[in-house]
């Protein structure tokens, strides 16, 4: 059977896509030299080679996030159903939950409950409960408290691998407060807040002409 133009086109397109997919998005570096010249390289430059170095993708976009470098199955699960762990200090169950997620190889973000604002926001999330920890997988919140068996079932259903597939050296995001602290306000200028100084008139001059004051 002779190949048709359609089959030849589809084969060419498949080869092009495979070559594009095989190009690492993080392997191109933009280097700005001391004289302002710009060069591109697939080899990371030394510290003294340029004054500015930026890692680019093949299309010139910023370097991918850590999730983009995860294995395919783990990456898709983390994008569709991101895991968030809610914890507090001096909480043994929270420590056990954190260790469980790390041992199973689940990328997760952690939000801590510390301030009164955090407590109020957490109660709104947990349906009024003050028990910890709480984990959410995508938009689904599991019952409060740590249960490895219940969490296993939920993570399996979300498509997370049963065994740790995190790349060696993977570092997750640092814990953050559930309610971000308010931004510091700049102090008002002294000139705007200081009361206006009362005007002081000099004592009258007895030798001044009538109707004048110096």
Backbone as JSON, one array per atom type, in Angstrom:
{
  "sequence": "XXXXXXXXXXXXXXXXXXXXXXXXXXXXXXXXXXXXXXXXXXXXXXXXXXXXXXXXXXXXXXXXXXXXXXXXXXXXXXXXXXXXXXXXXXXXXXXXXXXXXXXXXXXXXXXXXXXXXXXXXXXXXXXXXXXXXXXXXXXXXXXXXXXXXXXXXXXXXXXXXXXXXXXXXXXXXXXXXXXXXXXXXXXXXXXXXXXXXXXXXXXXXXXXXXXXXX",
  "N": [[0.86, -1.2, 0.0], [0.66, 2.17, -0.96], [2.04, 5.09, 0.57], [0.01, 7.85, 1.46], [-0.5, 11.41, 0.81], [-1.69, 12.52, 3.0], [-1.02, 10.74, 5.09], [1.74, 11.04, 5.07], [1.97, 13.73, 5.78], [0.9, 13.67, 8.38], [2.79, 12.05, 9.63], [5.08, 13.68, 9.45], [4.25, 15.84, 11.01], [4.0, 14.58, 13.49], [6.65, 13.91, 14.01], [7.78, 16.46, 14.22], [6.43, 17.45, 16.48], [7.35, 15.67, 18.42], [10.05, 16.31, 18.48], [9.9, 18.95, 19.37], [8.76, 18.56, 21.87], [10.83, 17.26, 23.1], [12.69, 19.19, 23.57], [14.31, 20.78, 26.16], [12.77, 23.1, 28.27], [14.16, 24.65, 30.0], [16.76, 25.05, 29.25], [18.01, 27.22, 28.04], [19.84, 30.22, 28.24], [19.83, 33.66, 28.87], [22.21, 36.11, 28.5], [23.5, 39.08, 29.66], [26.05, 41.15, 28.94], [28.8, 43.08, 30.43], [29.08, 45.3, 28.79], [26.58, 45.68, 27.83], [25.87, 44.0, 25.78], [23.96, 41.27, 24.42], [23.67, 37.82, 24.71], [22.85, 34.37, 23.95], [22.76, 31.14, 25.42], [23.11, 27.58, 25.89], [24.46, 26.69, 28.03], [25.04, 27.12, 31.44], [26.35, 30.24, 32.47], [29.49, 31.35, 33.91], [29.99, 33.09, 37.07], [31.33, 35.49, 36.59], [30.95, 36.05, 33.96], [28.84, 37.55, 32.89], [26.76, 40.4, 33.6], [24.12, 40.07, 34.06], [21.93, 37.38, 34.22], [19.47, 35.31, 32.88], [17.26, 32.61, 33.06], [15.68, 31.01, 30.41], [12.81, 29.73, 28.62], [12.26, 27.71, 25.66], [10.69, 29.38, 24.15], [11.27, 31.85, 25.11], [10.08, 32.48, 27.49], [9.78, 32.85, 31.13], [11.65, 30.65, 33.33], [10.4, 27.35, 34.09], [8.14, 26.44, 36.82], [8.76, 24.59, 39.93], [6.8, 22.53, 39.93], [6.4, 22.04, 37.24], [8.5, 20.42, 36.55], [8.07, 17.97, 37.57], [7.44, 14.38, 37.46], [5.25, 13.08, 34.87], [2.63, 11.96, 35.63], [2.45, 12.7, 38.35], [2.75, 15.45, 38.12], [0.43, 16.21, 36.67], [-1.59, 15.5, 38.5], [-0.96, 17.22, 40.62], [-1.46, 19.69, 39.47], [-4.2, 19.6, 38.82], [-5.43, 18.87, 41.24], [-4.4, 20.42, 43.66], [-2.68, 20.14, 46.78], [-3.27, 21.27, 50.03], [-2.15, 21.9, 53.25], [-3.2, 22.52, 56.51], [-1.93, 23.79, 59.46], [-0.63, 24.04, 62.84], [1.62, 25.32, 65.34], [3.33, 23.23, 67.76], [1.8, 20.89, 67.5], [1.22, 17.67, 67.43], [-0.2, 15.91, 65.73], [-0.24, 17.41, 63.42], [2.46, 17.43, 62.73], [2.78, 14.71, 62.17], [1.08, 14.45, 59.96], [2.36, 16.1, 58.1], [4.8, 14.74, 57.79], [3.83, 12.37, 56.69], [2.82, 13.2, 54.16], [5.19, 14.0, 52.96], [6.69, 11.63, 52.92], [5.14, 10.05, 51.24], [5.48, 11.45, 48.96], [4.07, 13.72, 48.11], [3.56, 16.78, 46.63], [2.94, 19.77, 48.34], [1.32, 22.68, 49.71], [1.63, 24.64, 52.65], [-0.26, 26.08, 55.24], [-0.27, 28.1, 58.04], [-1.69, 28.36, 61.33], [-1.85, 30.95, 63.41], [-2.36, 33.64, 64.36], [-5.14, 35.58, 65.7], [-6.7, 36.34, 63.54], [-6.04, 34.32, 61.75], [-7.19, 32.14, 63.1], [-9.95, 32.72, 63.03], [-10.39, 32.69, 60.26], [-9.73, 30.03, 59.75], [-11.7, 28.62, 61.14], [-13.88, 29.28, 59.6], [-13.26, 27.87, 57.31], [-13.2, 25.23, 58.21], [-15.73, 24.62, 59.03], [-16.36, 25.58, 61.54], [-14.85, 24.1, 63.29], [-12.15, 23.62, 65.61], [-10.15, 21.86, 65.46], [-7.09, 20.28, 64.46], [-4.88, 18.54, 62.16], [-5.96, 20.0, 58.99], [-6.68, 19.01, 55.68], [-6.81, 19.86, 52.27], [-7.74, 18.72, 49.07], [-7.53, 19.69, 46.0], [-10.61, 21.18, 45.46], [-11.82, 19.88, 47.52], [-12.32, 19.33, 50.9], [-11.05, 17.29, 53.37], [-12.31, 15.41, 56.23], [-11.63, 16.97, 59.4], [-8.57, 16.44, 61.19], [-5.96, 13.95, 61.31], [-5.71, 11.14, 59.28], [-4.18, 8.53, 57.99], [-5.12, 6.42, 56.41], [-7.61, 7.33, 55.37], [-6.69, 9.57, 54.0], [-5.02, 8.36, 52.14], [-6.87, 7.05, 50.46], [-8.22, 9.25, 49.36], [-6.15, 10.63, 48.03], [-5.37, 8.68, 46.2], [-7.68, 8.59, 44.63], [-7.53, 11.09, 43.5], [-5.53, 10.75, 41.7], [-2.86, 10.74, 42.42], [0.43, 9.32, 42.58], [1.07, 6.13, 44.15], [3.5, 5.66, 45.28], [6.51, 7.39, 46.27], [7.47, 9.76, 43.97], [8.85, 12.07, 43.74], [11.36, 14.24, 42.47], [14.86, 13.93, 43.21], [16.14, 16.17, 45.57], [14.02, 17.91, 45.49], [12.31, 20.74, 46.64], [9.75, 21.95, 48.52], [7.3, 24.67, 48.75], [7.7, 27.24, 51.26], [6.09, 27.29, 54.51], [3.24, 29.41, 55.01], [1.37, 32.09, 56.52], [-2.12, 31.67, 57.19], [-3.8, 33.89, 56.95], [-2.58, 36.59, 55.33], [-0.24, 38.94, 56.7], [-1.04, 42.39, 57.33], [-0.01, 44.96, 55.05], [2.78, 47.02, 55.8], [2.25, 50.37, 56.84], [3.24, 53.47, 55.52], [4.83, 55.98, 57.46], [3.27, 59.09, 58.13], [4.35, 62.25, 56.84], [6.3, 64.49, 58.78], [5.88, 67.14, 58.33], [3.27, 67.22, 57.45], [1.81, 66.35, 59.61], [2.51, 67.87, 61.82], [1.41, 70.49, 63.95], [0.48, 73.76, 62.84], [2.69, 76.43, 63.39], [2.05, 79.08, 65.65], [1.6, 82.42, 64.58], [3.84, 85.0, 65.44], [3.91, 88.23, 66.41], [6.07, 91.03, 66.28], [6.94, 93.18, 69.05], [5.21, 96.31, 69.39], [6.6, 99.23, 67.83], [7.48, 102.11, 69.41], [8.37, 104.38, 68.11], [7.41, 104.27, 65.56], [5.61, 105.51, 62.7], [2.16, 106.65, 62.9], [-0.26, 104.16, 62.44], [1.39, 102.25, 61.31], [3.45, 99.35, 61.69], [6.42, 97.76, 62.69]],
  "CA": [[0.0, 0.0, 0.0], [1.48, 3.36, -1.06], [1.69, 6.13, 1.53], [-0.71, 8.99, 0.9], [-0.01, 12.7, 1.28], [-2.22, 12.75, 4.36], [-0.23, 9.98, 6.05], [3.06, 11.66, 5.12], [1.84, 14.96, 6.56], [0.71, 13.33, 9.79], [4.07, 11.57, 10.15], [5.96, 14.83, 9.63], [3.78, 16.61, 12.17], [4.31, 13.83, 14.72], [8.09, 14.06, 14.27], [8.02, 17.83, 14.69], [5.95, 17.59, 17.85], [8.23, 14.93, 19.31], [11.27, 17.09, 18.65], [9.6, 20.11, 20.21], [8.55, 18.1, 23.25], [12.09, 16.82, 23.68], [13.55, 20.32, 23.86], [14.12, 21.21, 27.54], [12.39, 24.51, 28.34], [15.0, 25.37, 30.94], [18.14, 24.89, 28.84], [18.49, 28.39, 27.33], [20.15, 31.29, 29.17], [20.06, 34.99, 28.29], [23.34, 36.71, 29.21], [23.75, 40.48, 29.35], [27.43, 41.43, 29.29], [29.08, 44.39, 31.05], [28.92, 46.37, 27.8], [25.2, 45.71, 27.38], [25.61, 43.03, 24.71], [23.1, 40.16, 24.82], [23.93, 36.54, 24.06], [22.06, 33.24, 24.43], [23.57, 29.93, 25.5], [22.49, 26.46, 26.59], [25.36, 26.34, 29.12], [25.01, 28.17, 32.47], [27.6, 30.99, 32.47], [30.14, 31.56, 35.2], [29.53, 34.31, 37.74], [31.96, 36.69, 36.06], [30.78, 36.14, 32.51], [27.88, 38.58, 32.53], [26.22, 41.12, 34.75], [22.72, 39.66, 34.26], [21.66, 36.08, 33.61], [18.07, 34.9, 33.04], [16.95, 31.32, 32.46], [14.53, 31.16, 29.54], [12.32, 28.56, 27.92], [12.54, 27.77, 24.24], [9.91, 30.48, 23.58], [11.67, 33.09, 25.75], [9.31, 32.71, 28.71], [10.54, 32.55, 32.33], [11.89, 29.24, 33.61], [9.21, 26.71, 34.67], [8.08, 26.27, 38.26], [9.13, 23.22, 40.33], [5.78, 21.55, 39.55], [6.56, 21.71, 35.82], [9.58, 19.45, 36.39], [7.69, 16.7, 38.18], [7.02, 13.34, 36.5], [3.99, 13.42, 34.21], [1.45, 11.65, 36.43], [2.46, 13.52, 39.56], [2.54, 16.84, 37.71], [-0.98, 16.41, 36.32], [-2.39, 15.46, 39.72], [-0.68, 18.43, 41.41], [-2.11, 20.83, 38.82], [-5.66, 19.49, 38.9], [-5.88, 18.76, 42.63], [-3.32, 20.82, 44.56], [-2.87, 19.75, 48.18], [-2.96, 22.3, 51.01], [-2.18, 21.4, 54.62], [-3.38, 23.58, 57.51], [-1.26, 23.32, 60.66], [-0.29, 24.98, 63.91], [2.81, 24.91, 66.09], [3.1, 22.35, 68.91], [0.68, 20.03, 67.12], [1.79, 16.4, 67.04], [-0.91, 15.37, 64.57], [0.2, 18.19, 62.25], [3.78, 16.92, 62.37], [2.59, 13.4, 61.56], [0.48, 14.65, 58.64], [3.4, 16.65, 57.24], [5.74, 13.64, 57.48], [3.13, 11.43, 55.81], [2.79, 13.74, 52.8], [6.55, 14.0, 52.42], [7.1, 10.25, 52.65], [4.42, 9.55, 50.06], [5.92, 12.21, 47.8], [3.0, 14.62, 47.66], [3.87, 18.22, 46.71], [1.84, 20.46, 49.01], [1.58, 23.97, 50.35], [1.25, 24.6, 54.07], [-0.71, 27.34, 55.81], [-0.19, 27.99, 59.49], [-2.7, 29.07, 62.13], [-1.1, 31.57, 64.5], [-3.0, 34.84, 64.89], [-6.61, 35.53, 65.84], [-7.27, 36.38, 62.18], [-5.9, 32.96, 61.22], [-8.16, 31.26, 63.76], [-11.28, 33.01, 62.5], [-10.44, 32.2, 58.88], [-9.71, 28.57, 59.76], [-13.03, 28.13, 61.56], [-14.77, 29.41, 58.45], [-12.92, 26.8, 56.38], [-13.42, 23.9, 58.8], [-17.1, 24.49, 59.51], [-16.44, 25.91, 62.96], [-14.0, 23.23, 64.1], [-10.83, 24.12, 65.98], [-9.26, 20.7, 65.47], [-6.09, 20.27, 63.42], [-4.75, 19.34, 60.94], [-6.96, 19.91, 57.93], [-6.07, 18.94, 54.36], [-7.71, 20.0, 51.12], [-7.21, 18.16, 47.83], [-8.34, 20.44, 45.05], [-11.66, 21.92, 46.16], [-12.41, 19.0, 48.52], [-11.7, 19.32, 52.23], [-11.28, 16.05, 54.09], [-12.66, 15.66, 57.63], [-10.5, 17.46, 60.18], [-7.82, 15.4, 61.86], [-5.1, 13.18, 60.43], [-5.98, 9.72, 59.12], [-3.42, 8.12, 56.81], [-5.93, 5.55, 55.55], [-8.56, 8.17, 54.64], [-5.94, 10.43, 53.08], [-4.56, 7.5, 51.04], [-7.98, 6.83, 49.54], [-8.51, 10.5, 48.65], [-5.04, 10.92, 47.12], [-5.47, 7.71, 45.1], [-8.77, 9.01, 43.76], [-7.1, 12.29, 42.77], [-4.55, 10.38, 40.69], [-1.49, 10.82, 42.9], [1.09, 8.02, 42.63], [1.07, 5.5, 45.46], [4.87, 5.71, 45.81], [7.18, 8.68, 46.14], [8.11, 10.01, 42.69], [9.44, 13.4, 43.73], [12.77, 14.23, 42.07], [15.82, 14.17, 44.3], [16.42, 17.59, 45.77], [12.82, 18.74, 45.4], [12.04, 21.56, 47.82], [8.43, 22.55, 48.44], [7.21, 26.06, 49.23], [7.75, 27.46, 52.7], [4.77, 27.56, 55.11], [2.83, 30.81, 55.08], [0.2, 32.3, 57.38], [-3.4, 31.54, 56.5], [-4.2, 35.26, 56.63], [-1.36, 37.37, 55.18], [-0.2, 40.13, 57.55], [-1.28, 43.63, 56.58], [1.18, 45.65, 54.57], [3.13, 48.15, 56.68], [1.87, 51.69, 56.35], [4.31, 54.46, 55.6], [4.5, 57.06, 58.4], [2.98, 60.39, 57.51], [5.46, 63.2, 56.98], [6.19, 65.38, 59.94], [5.35, 68.44, 57.91], [1.83, 67.14, 57.29], [1.15, 66.08, 60.88], [2.85, 68.85, 62.86], [0.5, 71.65, 63.95], [1.07, 75.0, 62.33], [3.22, 77.29, 64.45], [1.3, 80.34, 65.71], [2.36, 83.6, 64.15], [4.25, 85.87, 66.55], [4.17, 89.58, 65.93], [7.05, 91.74, 67.12], [6.31, 94.23, 69.89], [5.06, 97.58, 68.65], [7.7, 100.18, 67.88], [6.88, 103.41, 69.79], [8.81, 105.45, 67.22], [6.86, 104.08, 64.21], [4.49, 106.43, 62.39], [0.85, 106.16, 63.25], [-0.85, 103.28, 61.45], [2.4, 101.3, 60.82], [4.07, 98.49, 62.69], [7.62, 97.12, 62.16]],
  "C": [[0.89, 1.24, 0.0], [1.05, 4.39, -0.02], [1.0, 7.29, 0.83], [-0.1, 10.28, 1.42], [-0.47, 12.97, 2.7], [-1.38, 12.01, 5.39], [1.17, 10.57, 6.18], [3.03, 12.93, 5.95], [1.71, 14.66, 8.04], [2.0, 12.83, 10.4], [5.02, 12.73, 10.39], [5.56, 15.66, 10.84], [4.12, 15.91, 13.47], [5.78, 13.95, 15.06], [8.4, 15.44, 14.81], [7.59, 18.01, 16.12], [6.86, 16.85, 18.82], [9.53, 15.67, 19.54], [11.05, 18.29, 19.53], [9.42, 19.71, 21.65], [9.85, 17.71, 23.9], [13.03, 17.96, 23.99], [13.32, 20.81, 25.27], [13.86, 22.7, 27.61], [13.33, 25.31, 29.22], [16.46, 25.42, 30.5], [18.71, 26.09, 28.1], [18.69, 29.52, 28.33], [20.41, 32.58, 28.38], [21.11, 35.69, 29.13], [23.53, 38.14, 28.73], [25.15, 40.82, 29.85], [27.61, 42.79, 29.9], [28.89, 45.55, 30.09], [27.51, 46.47, 27.26], [24.87, 44.74, 26.26], [24.82, 41.85, 25.26], [23.45, 38.93, 24.0], [23.05, 35.47, 24.69], [22.93, 32.0, 24.41], [22.77, 28.84, 26.2], [23.37, 25.96, 27.73], [25.3, 27.45, 30.17], [26.34, 28.9, 32.53], [28.2, 31.05, 33.87], [29.71, 32.89, 35.78], [30.11, 35.57, 37.12], [31.73, 36.91, 34.59], [29.81, 37.24, 32.11], [27.35, 39.26, 33.77], [24.78, 40.74, 35.03], [22.49, 38.37, 33.51], [20.22, 35.72, 33.9], [17.86, 33.58, 32.33], [15.65, 31.44, 31.68], [14.08, 29.81, 29.02], [12.63, 28.72, 26.45], [11.8, 28.92, 23.57], [10.27, 31.81, 24.2], [10.89, 33.41, 27.0], [10.17, 32.41, 29.92], [10.64, 31.04, 32.55], [10.67, 28.63, 34.31], [9.3, 26.61, 36.18], [8.5, 24.87, 38.63], [8.1, 22.17, 39.94], [5.94, 21.13, 38.1], [7.61, 20.63, 35.59], [9.27, 18.12, 37.06], [7.38, 15.66, 37.11], [5.59, 13.58, 36.04], [2.77, 13.18, 35.09], [1.35, 12.5, 37.67], [2.19, 14.98, 39.22], [1.08, 17.11, 37.4], [-1.87, 16.41, 37.56], [-2.2, 16.73, 40.53], [-1.33, 19.66, 40.79], [-3.62, 20.79, 38.98], [-6.16, 19.54, 40.33], [-4.75, 19.13, 43.58], [-3.68, 20.53, 46.02], [-2.42, 20.9, 49.08], [-3.15, 21.73, 52.4], [-2.26, 22.58, 55.58], [-2.87, 23.05, 58.85], [-1.13, 24.43, 61.69], [0.94, 24.46, 64.61], [2.4, 24.06, 67.29], [1.87, 21.48, 68.69], [1.27, 18.72, 66.59], [1.13, 15.79, 65.82], [-0.52, 16.12, 63.3], [1.56, 17.71, 61.78], [3.66, 15.57, 61.67], [2.02, 13.53, 60.15], [1.52, 15.17, 57.65], [4.4, 15.56, 56.82], [5.11, 12.64, 56.51], [3.15, 11.92, 54.37], [4.18, 13.72, 52.17], [7.0, 12.58, 52.06], [6.38, 9.68, 51.43], [4.82, 10.3, 48.8], [4.87, 13.12, 47.23], [3.49, 16.07, 47.74], [2.69, 18.96, 47.33], [2.3, 21.82, 49.5], [1.02, 23.9, 51.77], [0.88, 26.0, 54.55], [-0.84, 27.17, 57.32], [-1.26, 28.85, 60.18], [-1.99, 29.63, 63.36], [-1.87, 32.71, 65.15], [-4.5, 34.63, 65.04], [-7.29, 35.58, 64.46], [-7.16, 35.01, 61.52], [-6.97, 32.03, 61.8], [-9.56, 31.48, 63.21], [-11.42, 32.49, 61.08], [-10.47, 30.68, 58.83], [-11.07, 28.0, 60.17], [-14.03, 28.24, 60.42], [-14.51, 28.29, 57.44], [-13.35, 25.43, 56.9], [-14.84, 23.71, 59.31], [-17.24, 24.73, 61.0], [-15.55, 25.07, 63.85], [-12.68, 23.92, 64.43], [-9.81, 22.99, 66.06], [-8.32, 20.77, 64.26], [-5.48, 18.87, 63.32], [-5.96, 19.18, 60.04], [-6.22, 19.85, 56.61], [-7.14, 19.11, 53.31], [-7.0, 19.46, 49.89], [-8.07, 18.73, 46.71], [-9.35, 21.28, 45.82], [-12.32, 21.1, 47.27], [-11.63, 19.05, 49.81], [-12.06, 18.01, 52.92], [-11.71, 16.37, 55.52], [-11.44, 16.06, 58.43], [-9.87, 16.31, 60.95], [-7.04, 14.57, 60.86], [-5.48, 11.71, 60.46], [-5.29, 9.26, 57.85], [-4.25, 7.26, 55.87], [-6.93, 6.37, 54.73], [-7.84, 9.05, 53.62], [-5.42, 9.62, 51.89], [-5.66, 7.33, 49.99], [-8.24, 8.09, 48.72], [-7.4, 10.84, 47.65], [-5.02, 9.95, 45.94], [-6.54, 8.15, 44.11], [-8.4, 10.24, 42.94], [-6.02, 11.98, 41.74], [-3.12, 10.51, 41.13], [-0.86, 9.43, 42.93], [1.11, 7.47, 44.05], [2.45, 5.54, 46.11], [5.49, 7.06, 45.5], [7.88, 8.77, 44.79], [8.72, 11.4, 42.61], [10.91, 13.32, 43.31], [13.67, 14.49, 43.28], [16.15, 15.65, 44.38], [15.21, 18.49, 45.67], [12.6, 19.47, 46.72], [10.68, 22.22, 47.63], [8.41, 23.98, 48.93], [7.23, 26.13, 50.75], [6.34, 27.7, 53.25], [4.5, 29.07, 55.18], [1.6, 30.91, 55.99], [-1.08, 32.2, 56.56], [-3.91, 32.91, 56.07], [-2.91, 36.09, 56.51], [-1.38, 38.59, 56.09], [-0.44, 41.38, 56.73], [0.02, 44.29, 56.17], [1.5, 46.82, 55.48], [2.79, 49.48, 56.04], [3.03, 52.66, 56.53], [3.91, 55.57, 56.57], [4.26, 58.37, 57.67], [4.13, 61.34, 57.76], [5.21, 64.13, 58.15], [5.58, 66.71, 59.56], [3.83, 68.4, 57.81], [1.11, 66.96, 58.61], [1.42, 67.12, 61.95], [1.88, 70.02, 62.79], [1.22, 72.89, 63.48], [1.51, 75.87, 63.5], [2.45, 78.61, 64.47], [2.19, 81.51, 65.29], [2.62, 84.52, 65.34], [4.6, 87.23, 65.96], [5.19, 90.26, 66.84], [6.34, 92.8, 67.95], [6.23, 95.54, 69.11], [6.25, 98.51, 68.88], [7.11, 101.54, 68.25], [7.26, 104.53, 68.86], [8.22, 105.33, 65.81], [5.76, 105.09, 63.96], [3.16, 105.79, 62.72], [0.27, 105.33, 62.11], [0.12, 102.26, 60.88], [2.93, 100.49, 62.0], [5.23, 97.76, 62.06], [8.04, 95.99, 63.09]]
}
